[in-house]
Amino acid sequence: MAGKALGIMALCLFAGGCITVKAPDKPIEINLNVKVQQEVIVRLQKDAQDLIQSNPELFPV
């Protein structure tokens, strides 16, 4: 039992030297090609159309 524990501890010590965490020399680049397409459809109700047509000075074309 003590031999297993000693072996596991030794393995942990040896494996600890193999793992290193280091910041990269160059900055990390993330290229995102995003295409945003938005289609806006406005439908005016009949009363709104009548208001616009009856007041052309307020809503120039």
PDB file with one MODEL, atoms N, CA, C and O in Angstrom:
MODEL        1
ATOM      1  N   MET A   1       0.818  -1.188   0.000  1.00  0.00           N
ATOM      2  CA  MET A   1       0.000   0.000   0.000  1.00  0.00           C
ATOM      3  C   MET A   1       0.868   1.260   0.000  1.00  0.00           C
ATOM      4  O   MET A   1       0.601   2.202  -0.747  1.00  0.00           O
ATOM      5  N   ALA A   2       1.900   1.272   0.836  1.00  0.00           N
ATOM      6  CA  ALA A   2       2.797   2.428   0.903  1.00  0.00           C
ATOM      7  C   ALA A   2       3.581   2.563  -0.400  1.00  0.00           C
ATOM      8  O   ALA A   2       3.938   3.672  -0.799  1.00  0.00           O
ATOM      9  N   GLY A   3       3.846   1.447  -1.057  1.00  0.00           N
ATOM     10  CA  GLY A   3       4.576   1.474  -2.327  1.00  0.00           C
ATOM     11  C   GLY A   3       3.754   2.147  -3.421  1.00  0.00           C
ATOM     12  O   GLY A   3       4.291   2.887  -4.245  1.00  0.00           O
ATOM     13  N   LYS A   4       2.441   1.883  -3.422  1.00  0.00           N
ATOM     14  CA  LYS A   4       1.563   2.517  -4.412  1.00  0.00           C
ATOM     15  C   LYS A   4       1.519   4.023  -4.198  1.00  0.00           C
ATOM     16  O   LYS A   4       1.617   4.799  -5.149  1.00  0.00           O
ATOM     17  N   ALA A   5       1.370   4.430  -2.934  1.00  0.00           N
ATOM     18  CA  ALA A   5       1.301   5.860  -2.626  1.00  0.00           C
ATOM     19  C   ALA A   5       2.595   6.553  -3.023  1.00  0.00           C
ATOM     20  O   ALA A   5       2.571   7.652  -3.577  1.00  0.00           O
ATOM     21  N   LEU A   6       3.724   5.911  -2.741  1.00  0.00           N
ATOM     22  CA  LEU A   6       5.015   6.484  -3.098  1.00  0.00           C
ATOM     23  C   LEU A   6       5.163   6.574  -4.619  1.00  0.00           C
ATOM     24  O   LEU A   6       5.703   7.552  -5.135  1.00  0.00           O
ATOM     25  N   GLY A   7       4.692   5.569  -5.322  1.00  0.00           N
ATOM     26  CA  GLY A   7       4.756   5.565  -6.787  1.00  0.00           C
ATOM     27  C   GLY A   7       3.886   6.661  -7.388  1.00  0.00           C
ATOM     28  O   GLY A   7       4.288   7.324  -8.345  1.00  0.00           O
ATOM     29  N   ILE A   8       2.698   6.852  -6.827  1.00  0.00           N
ATOM     30  CA  ILE A   8       1.799   7.901  -7.324  1.00  0.00           C
ATOM     31  C   ILE A   8       2.395   9.277  -7.066  1.00  0.00           C
ATOM     32  O   ILE A   8       2.318  10.158  -7.923  1.00  0.00           O
ATOM     33  N   MET A   9       2.985   9.467  -5.901  1.00  0.00           N
ATOM     34  CA  MET A   9       3.608  10.754  -5.582  1.00  0.00           C
ATOM     35  C   MET A   9       4.781  11.036  -6.515  1.00  0.00           C
ATOM     36  O   MET A   9       4.956  12.167  -6.968  1.00  0.00           O
ATOM     37  N   ALA A  10       5.578  10.023  -6.803  1.00  0.00           N
ATOM     38  CA  ALA A  10       6.721  10.192  -7.702  1.00  0.00           C
ATOM     39  C   ALA A  10       6.237  10.518  -9.115  1.00  0.00           C
ATOM     40  O   ALA A  10       6.821  11.358  -9.800  1.00  0.00           O
ATOM     41  N   LEU A  11       5.172   9.851  -9.541  1.00  0.00           N
ATOM     42  CA  LEU A  11       4.614  10.107 -10.868  1.00  0.00           C
ATOM     43  C   LEU A  11       4.108  11.541 -10.966  1.00  0.00           C
ATOM     44  O   LEU A  11       4.310  12.203 -11.984  1.00  0.00           O
ATOM     45  N   CYS A  12       3.455  12.019  -9.919  1.00  0.00           N
ATOM     46  CA  CYS A  12       2.958  13.400  -9.909  1.00  0.00           C
ATOM     47  C   CYS A  12       4.108  14.399  -9.983  1.00  0.00           C
ATOM     48  O   CYS A  12       4.006  15.412 -10.675  1.00  0.00           O
ATOM     49  N   LEU A  13       5.198  14.120  -9.279  1.00  0.00           N
ATOM     50  CA  LEU A  13       6.343  15.026  -9.307  1.00  0.00           C
ATOM     51  C   LEU A  13       6.991  15.062 -10.685  1.00  0.00           C
ATOM     52  O   LEU A  13       7.371  16.129 -11.168  1.00  0.00           O
ATOM     53  N   PHE A  14       7.118  13.904 -11.315  1.00  0.00           N
ATOM     54  CA  PHE A  14       7.723  13.854 -12.644  1.00  0.00           C
ATOM     55  C   PHE A  14       6.819  14.484 -13.695  1.00  0.00           C
ATOM     56  O   PHE A  14       7.303  15.164 -14.600  1.00  0.00           O
ATOM     57  N   ALA A  15       5.521  14.268 -13.587  1.00  0.00           N
ATOM     58  CA  ALA A  15       4.584  14.829 -14.557  1.00  0.00           C
ATOM     59  C   ALA A  15       4.461  16.340 -14.385  1.00  0.00           C
ATOM     60  O   ALA A  15       4.181  17.053 -15.349  1.00  0.00           O
ATOM     61  N   GLY A  16       4.665  16.824 -13.183  1.00  0.00           N
ATOM     62  CA  GLY A  16       4.576  18.263 -12.936  1.00  0.00           C
ATOM     63  C   GLY A  16       5.612  19.048 -13.701  1.00  0.00           C
ATOM     64  O   GLY A  16       5.364  20.200 -14.058  1.00  0.00           O
ATOM     65  N   GLY A  17       6.749  18.475 -13.962  1.00  0.00           N
ATOM     66  CA  GLY A  17       7.792  19.155 -14.721  1.00  0.00           C
ATOM     67  C   GLY A  17       7.515  19.182 -16.209  1.00  0.00           C
ATOM     68  O   GLY A  17       8.138  19.959 -16.933  1.00  0.00           O
ATOM     69  N   CYS A  18       6.605  18.363 -16.683  1.00  0.00           N
ATOM     70  CA  CYS A  18       6.308  18.285 -18.113  1.00  0.00           C
ATOM     71  C   CYS A  18       5.259  19.302 -18.548  1.00  0.00           C
ATOM     72  O   CYS A  18       5.142  19.600 -19.736  1.00  0.00           O
ATOM     73  N   ILE A  19       4.515  19.825 -17.620  1.00  0.00           N
ATOM     74  CA  ILE A  19       3.418  20.725 -17.964  1.00  0.00           C
ATOM     75  C   ILE A  19       3.860  22.159 -17.718  1.00  0.00           C
ATOM     76  O   ILE A  19       4.239  22.522 -16.604  1.00  0.00           O
ATOM     77  N   THR A  20       3.807  22.968 -18.770  1.00  0.00           N
ATOM     78  CA  THR A  20       4.128  24.386 -18.622  1.00  0.00           C
ATOM     79  C   THR A  20       3.011  25.206 -19.255  1.00  0.00           C
ATOM     80  O   THR A  20       2.465  24.839 -20.295  1.00  0.00           O
ATOM     81  N   VAL A  21       2.688  26.301 -18.620  1.00  0.00           N
ATOM     82  CA  VAL A  21       1.689  27.229 -19.148  1.00  0.00           C
ATOM     83  C   VAL A  21       2.419  28.523 -19.456  1.00  0.00           C
ATOM     84  O   VAL A  21       3.010  29.143 -18.573  1.00  0.00           O
ATOM     85  N   LYS A  22       2.370  28.924 -20.727  1.00  0.00           N
ATOM     86  CA  LYS A  22       3.140  30.080 -21.153  1.00  0.00           C
ATOM     87  C   LYS A  22       2.297  30.903 -22.117  1.00  0.00           C
ATOM     88  O   LYS A  22       1.591  30.348 -22.959  1.00  0.00           O
ATOM     89  N   ALA A  23       2.368  32.210 -21.999  1.00  0.00           N
ATOM     90  CA  ALA A  23       1.648  33.094 -22.917  1.00  0.00           C
ATOM     91  C   ALA A  23       2.304  33.021 -24.291  1.00  0.00           C
ATOM     92  O   ALA A  23       3.525  32.887 -24.379  1.00  0.00           O
ATOM     93  N   PRO A  24       1.524  33.105 -25.361  1.00  0.00           N
ATOM     94  CA  PRO A  24       2.110  33.044 -26.701  1.00  0.00           C
ATOM     95  C   PRO A  24       2.940  34.292 -26.999  1.00  0.00           C
ATOM     96  O   PRO A  24       2.706  35.361 -26.436  1.00  0.00           O
ATOM     97  N   ASP A  25       3.911  34.135 -27.894  1.00  0.00           N
ATOM     98  CA  ASP A  25       4.768  35.257 -28.281  1.00  0.00           C
ATOM     99  C   ASP A  25       4.003  36.284 -29.114  1.00  0.00           C
ATOM    100  O   ASP A  25       4.197  37.489 -28.958  1.00  0.00           O
ATOM    101  N   LYS A  26       3.135  35.799 -29.998  1.00  0.00           N
ATOM    102  CA  LYS A  26       2.348  36.668 -30.865  1.00  0.00           C
ATOM    103  C   LYS A  26       0.933  36.779 -30.300  1.00  0.00           C
ATOM    104  O   LYS A  26       0.466  35.874 -29.609  1.00  0.00           O
ATOM    105  N   PRO A  27       0.256  37.880 -30.592  1.00  0.00           N
ATOM    106  CA  PRO A  27      -1.135  37.979 -30.146  1.00  0.00           C
ATOM    107  C   PRO A  27      -2.014  36.991 -30.909  1.00  0.00           C
ATOM    108  O   PRO A  27      -1.730  36.648 -32.056  1.00  0.00           O
ATOM    109  N   ILE A  28      -3.049  36.554 -30.279  1.00  0.00           N
ATOM    110  CA  ILE A  28      -3.977  35.616 -30.903  1.00  0.00           C
ATOM    111  C   ILE A  28      -4.891  36.399 -31.838  1.00  0.00           C
ATOM    112  O   ILE A  28      -5.504  37.384 -31.429  1.00  0.00           O
ATOM    113  N   GLU A  29      -4.981  35.963 -33.089  1.00  0.00           N
ATOM    114  CA  GLU A  29      -5.837  36.624 -34.068  1.00  0.00           C
ATOM    115  C   GLU A  29      -7.090  35.796 -34.273  1.00  0.00           C
ATOM    116  O   GLU A  29      -7.034  34.580 -34.459  1.00  0.00           O
ATOM    117  N   ILE A  30      -8.210  36.476 -34.235  1.00  0.00           N
ATOM    118  CA  ILE A  30      -9.489  35.829 -34.517  1.00  0.00           C
ATOM    119  C   ILE A  30     -10.108  36.581 -35.686  1.00  0.00           C
ATOM    120  O   ILE A  30     -10.500  37.740 -35.547  1.00  0.00           O
ATOM    121  N   ASN A  31     -10.193  35.931 -36.824  1.00  0.00           N
ATOM    122  CA  ASN A  31     -10.771  36.549 -38.014  1.00  0.00           C
ATOM    123  C   ASN A  31     -12.233  36.154 -38.112  1.00  0.00           C
ATOM    124  O   ASN A  31     -12.573  34.977 -38.241  1.00  0.00           O
ATOM    125  N   LEU A  32     -13.080  37.150 -38.049  1.00  0.00           N
ATOM    126  CA  LEU A  32     -14.511  36.906 -38.171  1.00  0.00           C
ATOM    127  C   LEU A  32     -15.013  37.608 -39.424  1.00  0.00           C
ATOM    128  O   LEU A  32     -14.947  38.832 -39.530  1.00  0.00           O
ATOM    129  N   ASN A  33     -15.497  36.848 -40.339  1.00  0.00           N
ATOM    130  CA  ASN A  33     -16.124  37.411 -41.525  1.00  0.00           C
ATOM    131  C   ASN A  33     -17.625  37.327 -41.308  1.00  0.00           C
ATOM    132  O   ASN A  33     -18.244  36.281 -41.502  1.00  0.00           O
ATOM    133  N   VAL A  34     -18.182  38.431 -40.911  1.00  0.00           N
ATOM    134  CA  VAL A  34     -19.598  38.460 -40.569  1.00  0.00           C
ATOM    135  C   VAL A  34     -20.315  39.326 -41.589  1.00  0.00           C
ATOM    136  O   VAL A  34     -19.941  40.475 -41.821  1.00  0.00           O
ATOM    137  N   LYS A  35     -21.324  38.774 -42.179  1.00  0.00           N
ATOM    138  CA  LYS A  35     -22.137  39.524 -43.126  1.00  0.00           C
ATOM    139  C   LYS A  35     -23.484  39.768 -42.464  1.00  0.00           C
ATOM    140  O   LYS A  35     -24.229  38.836 -42.162  1.00  0.00           O
ATOM    141  N   VAL A  36     -23.772  41.024 -42.251  1.00  0.00           N
ATOM    142  CA  VAL A  36     -25.036  41.388 -41.629  1.00  0.00           C
ATOM    143  C   VAL A  36     -25.910  41.999 -42.709  1.00  0.00           C
ATOM    144  O   VAL A  36     -25.573  43.026 -43.299  1.00  0.00           O
ATOM    145  N   GLN A  37     -27.010  41.366 -42.952  1.00  0.00           N
ATOM    146  CA  GLN A  37     -27.946  41.860 -43.950  1.00  0.00           C
ATOM    147  C   GLN A  37     -29.294  41.975 -43.276  1.00  0.00           C
ATOM    148  O   GLN A  37     -29.821  41.009 -42.725  1.00  0.00           O
ATOM    149  N   GLN A  38     -29.827  43.149 -43.330  1.00  0.00           N
ATOM    150  CA  GLN A  38     -31.103  43.378 -42.684  1.00  0.00           C
ATOM    151  C   GLN A  38     -32.036  44.014 -43.692  1.00  0.00           C
ATOM    152  O   GLN A  38     -31.687  44.985 -44.364  1.00  0.00           O
ATOM    153  N   GLU A  39     -33.197  43.467 -43.782  1.00  0.00           N
ATOM    154  CA  GLU A  39     -34.198  43.998 -44.684  1.00  0.00           C
ATOM    155  C   GLU A  39     -35.338  44.525 -43.841  1.00  0.00           C
ATOM    156  O   GLU A  39     -35.937  43.797 -43.050  1.00  0.00           O
ATOM    157  N   VAL A  40     -35.623  45.786 -44.021  1.00  0.00           N
ATOM    158  CA  VAL A  40     -36.685  46.415 -43.256  1.00  0.00           C
ATOM    159  C   VAL A  40     -37.837  46.707 -44.202  1.00  0.00           C
ATOM    160  O   VAL A  40     -37.674  47.391 -45.212  1.00  0.00           O
ATOM    161  N   ILE A  41     -38.982  46.187 -43.864  1.00  0.00           N
ATOM    162  CA  ILE A  41     -40.181  46.413 -44.658  1.00  0.00           C
ATOM    163  C   ILE A  41     -41.160  47.189 -43.802  1.00  0.00           C
ATOM    164  O   ILE A  41     -41.560  46.748 -42.725  1.00  0.00           O
ATOM    165  N   VAL A  42     -41.534  48.343 -44.302  1.00  0.00           N
ATOM    166  CA  VAL A  42     -42.468  49.178 -43.570  1.00  0.00           C
ATOM    167  C   VAL A  42     -43.775  49.202 -44.342  1.00  0.00           C
ATOM    168  O   VAL A  42     -43.818  49.558 -45.520  1.00  0.00           O
ATOM    169  N   ARG A  43     -44.817  48.823 -43.666  1.00  0.00           N
ATOM    170  CA  ARG A  43     -46.141  48.852 -44.287  1.00  0.00           C
ATOM    171  C   ARG A  43     -46.996  49.846 -43.521  1.00  0.00           C
ATOM    172  O   ARG A  43     -47.248  49.689 -42.326  1.00  0.00           O
ATOM    173  N   LEU A  44     -47.421  50.840 -44.215  1.00  0.00           N
ATOM    174  CA  LEU A  44     -48.237  51.855 -43.579  1.00  0.00           C
ATOM    175  C   LEU A  44     -49.701  51.456 -43.658  1.00  0.00           C
ATOM    176  O   LEU A  44     -50.169  50.909 -44.657  1.00  0.00           O
ATOM    177  N   GLN A  45     -50.391  51.739 -42.599  1.00  0.00           N
ATOM    178  CA  GLN A  45     -51.824  51.486 -42.600  1.00  0.00           C
ATOM    179  C   GLN A  45     -52.503  52.569 -43.432  1.00  0.00           C
ATOM    180  O   GLN A  45     -51.910  53.602 -43.744  1.00  0.00           O
ATOM    181  N   LYS A  46     -53.725  52.314 -43.774  1.00  0.00           N
ATOM    182  CA  LYS A  46     -54.465  53.220 -44.649  1.00  0.00           C
ATOM    183  C   LYS A  46     -54.565  54.616 -44.045  1.00  0.00           C
ATOM    184  O   LYS A  46     -54.418  55.603 -44.767  1.00  0.00           O
ATOM    185  N   ASP A  47     -54.812  54.728 -42.732  1.00  0.00           N
ATOM    186  CA  ASP A  47     -54.937  56.061 -42.123  1.00  0.00           C
ATOM    187  C   ASP A  47     -53.611  56.811 -42.126  1.00  0.00           C
ATOM    188  O   ASP A  47     -53.607  58.036 -42.253  1.00  0.00           O
ATOM    189  N   ALA A  48     -52.492  56.117 -41.989  1.00  0.00           N
ATOM    190  CA  ALA A  48     -51.188  56.776 -42.043  1.00  0.00           C
ATOM    191  C   ALA A  48     -50.899  57.264 -43.454  1.00  0.00           C
ATOM    192  O   ALA A  48     -50.347  58.351 -43.627  1.00  0.00           O
ATOM    193  N   GLN A  49     -51.258  56.491 -44.454  1.00  0.00           N
ATOM    194  CA  GLN A  49     -51.073  56.914 -45.838  1.00  0.00           C
ATOM    195  C   GLN A  49     -51.926  58.138 -46.141  1.00  0.00           C
ATOM    196  O   GLN A  49     -51.477  59.066 -46.814  1.00  0.00           O
ATOM    197  N   ASP A  50     -53.154  58.133 -45.641  1.00  0.00           N
ATOM    198  CA  ASP A  50     -54.035  59.289 -45.849  1.00  0.00           C
ATOM    199  C   ASP A  50     -53.452  60.534 -45.183  1.00  0.00           C
ATOM    200  O   ASP A  50     -53.515  61.623 -45.754  1.00  0.00           O
ATOM    201  N   LEU A  51     -52.889  60.388 -43.994  1.00  0.00           N
ATOM    202  CA  LEU A  51     -52.286  61.513 -43.284  1.00  0.00           C
ATOM    203  C   LEU A  51     -51.111  62.085 -44.069  1.00  0.00           C
ATOM    204  O   LEU A  51     -50.967  63.303 -44.177  1.00  0.00           O
ATOM    205  N   ILE A  52     -50.285  61.225 -44.607  1.00  0.00           N
ATOM    206  CA  ILE A  52     -49.124  61.674 -45.389  1.00  0.00           C
ATOM    207  C   ILE A  52     -49.573  62.383 -46.659  1.00  0.00           C
ATOM    208  O   ILE A  52     -49.027  63.425 -47.018  1.00  0.00           O
ATOM    209  N   GLN A  53     -50.559  61.823 -47.333  1.00  0.00           N
ATOM    210  CA  GLN A  53     -51.033  62.422 -48.582  1.00  0.00           C
ATOM    211  C   GLN A  53     -51.749  63.748 -48.343  1.00  0.00           C
ATOM    212  O   GLN A  53     -51.680  64.648 -49.181  1.00  0.00           O
ATOM    213  N   SER A  54     -52.426  63.876 -47.223  1.00  0.00           N
ATOM    214  CA  SER A  54     -53.152  65.121 -46.950  1.00  0.00           C
ATOM    215  C   SER A  54     -52.231  66.223 -46.420  1.00  0.00           C
ATOM    216  O   SER A  54     -52.633  67.386 -46.414  1.00  0.00           O
ATOM    217  N   ASN A  55     -51.027  65.906 -45.979  1.00  0.00           N
ATOM    218  CA  ASN A  55     -50.065  66.887 -45.461  1.00  0.00           C
ATOM    219  C   ASN A  55     -48.717  66.753 -46.169  1.00  0.00           C
ATOM    220  O   ASN A  55     -47.739  66.337 -45.547  1.00  0.00           O
ATOM    221  N   PRO A  56     -48.645  67.095 -47.447  1.00  0.00           N
ATOM    222  CA  PRO A  56     -47.381  66.924 -48.175  1.00  0.00           C
ATOM    223  C   PRO A  56     -46.272  67.843 -47.667  1.00  0.00           C
ATOM    224  O   PRO A  56     -45.093  67.537 -47.849  1.00  0.00           O
ATOM    225  N   GLU A  57     -46.629  68.969 -47.030  1.00  0.00           N
ATOM    226  CA  GLU A  57     -45.596  69.870 -46.523  1.00  0.00           C
ATOM    227  C   GLU A  57     -44.872  69.280 -45.314  1.00  0.00           C
ATOM    228  O   GLU A  57     -43.717  69.618 -45.056  1.00  0.00           O
ATOM    229  N   LEU A  58     -45.541  68.405 -44.579  1.00  0.00           N
ATOM    230  CA  LEU A  58     -44.914  67.760 -43.426  1.00  0.00           C
ATOM    231  C   LEU A  58     -44.068  66.555 -43.826  1.00  0.00           C
ATOM    232  O   LEU A  58     -43.092  66.219 -43.156  1.00  0.00           O
ATOM    233  N   PHE A  59     -44.452  65.914 -44.923  1.00  0.00           N
ATOM    234  CA  PHE A  59     -43.764  64.698 -45.376  1.00  0.00           C
ATOM    235  C   PHE A  59     -43.315  64.876 -46.824  1.00  0.00           C
ATOM    236  O   PHE A  59     -43.953  64.345 -47.733  1.00  0.00           O
ATOM    237  N   PRO A  60     -42.231  65.612 -47.057  1.00  0.00           N
ATOM    238  CA  PRO A  60     -41.784  65.802 -48.444  1.00  0.00           C
ATOM    239  C   PRO A  60     -41.265  64.489 -49.033  1.00  0.00           C
ATOM    240  O   PRO A  60     -40.697  63.648 -48.337  1.00  0.00           O
ATOM    241  N   VAL A  61     -41.476  64.352 -50.305  1.00  0.00           N
ATOM    242  CA  VAL A  61     -41.068  63.121 -50.989  1.00  0.00           C
ATOM    243  C   VAL A  61     -39.687  63.274 -51.573  1.00  0.00           C
ATOM    244  O   VAL A  61     -39.171  62.341 -52.189  1.00  0.00           O
TER     245      VAL A  61
ENDMDL
END
